[in-house]
Amino acid sequence: MTPGLAFFYGGMVRSRSVLNMLMMNFIALAVVSVLWMLYGFSLSFGDDAFGGLVGNLDFAGLTEGVGKLAGFAVAATDSAPAVPWPGPDAIPVLAFVMFQLMFAIITPALICGAIADRAKFWSWVAFLVIWATVVYFPVAHWVFSFSGFIGADSTGGWIANDLKALDFAGGTAVHINAGAAGLALALVLGRRKGWPKDVSRPHNVPFVLLGASLLWFGWYGFNAGSALTAGDLAGVAFTNTTVATAAAVLGWLIVEQIKFGKPTTLGAASGAIAGLVAVTPACGYVDMWGALAIGVAAGVVCALAVSLKYRFGLDDSLDVVGIHLIGGLVGTLLIGFFSTKAVNAASVGEEGLFYGGGFTQLGRQAVAAGSVLAYSFVLTLIIGLVLKYTIGFRISAEAEAVGIDEAEHKETAYDFGGLGGGGGSGQGNARPLAATTGSADVLEETKA
């Protein structure tokens, strides 16, 4: 999914920014993997520590003498012990460790789309280290760490166990978390030079569709895999993911057709991602009709939301806020309307409003969404400001004019010979509702 995200984002920026965007995603694979093995998994799934803010360090290092997993020492000569849940389909601990690593990698990678074209590479690496440690690992503990899962006496996070909000595969921990962080960093780094007057089209739309397709394919592992067993629940999550994503594509394209008179390839790709984001927390708790409604809502709402950045003057380069934050909120809150125990009898939540459960679950979902949003936004704002006023976070105006690939990596993606850089003088904006049509409505939004 992370290389898919790299191509999805990479196709939307200027030709002289694509390598930097690919690198910002790719480096997350390296940085977060190391952190996860050293202490990230332990902070996420260890017993409550520091008043429940995060897990302890009992599992740090994942090796005998450094940590213990599920109460068993992990020795080089022993096979990894099984996680004692879900029952007869228990899985090897290290398989679970690696599966959760995938969530930890892609969450901070999502953020970089909000600051495309203007962040120093090594400052981004420093941000990854700090943000994963103080934001993602604690939030993952709140949302994903169920008491009694890693060990019979283990104590998990407050959202999963005390609040009993539902998040099957990361609507809060991944998408609201990353979207709120993207909002904070876009404010810290400020607008790109010339934005919003100078807006260039995505340099490689096939890259965008390729990336979206890879993400859609990989998302089945993300969502269906969160059942942690190849059973009925995984099948439901697989089906709901497909239905919601397809519906979101149609919802987004209908909005484009009504507003601008044309459906676009970028709109289809963006709609797919919006649907995937929104169904992520709900895919294991709703039936097919709920998934269909969530998909349509995500496609329509996110399509309308992405153009609002012009109204508010927010240079969220690749619409991380409009798709991941808004889509995550849509999916997380709609669980309160559509969740049903007919799909997931083992759910810790209540029936949704439309299934006779009242407002109880909706209230839980709202508290979870609001808490993660506020925590991520505030902590990211602090991290971003500290980096800005210490080592610096934004590239120079000269580097921005030359192109971030050349300035930060001494490379260019394409050899244009004597034809020039081909990326246009505008800053790379990505979304069809904001940049790729000639609509008078878009021009008015840009002026505003």
Beta strands, then each sheet from edge to edge (+ up, - down):
strand 1: 48-49
strand 2: 54-55
strand 3: 68-69
strand 4: 72-73
strand 5: 199-200
strand 6: 427-428
sheet 1: 1+ 2-
sheet 2: 3+ 4-
sheet 3: 5+ 6+
end
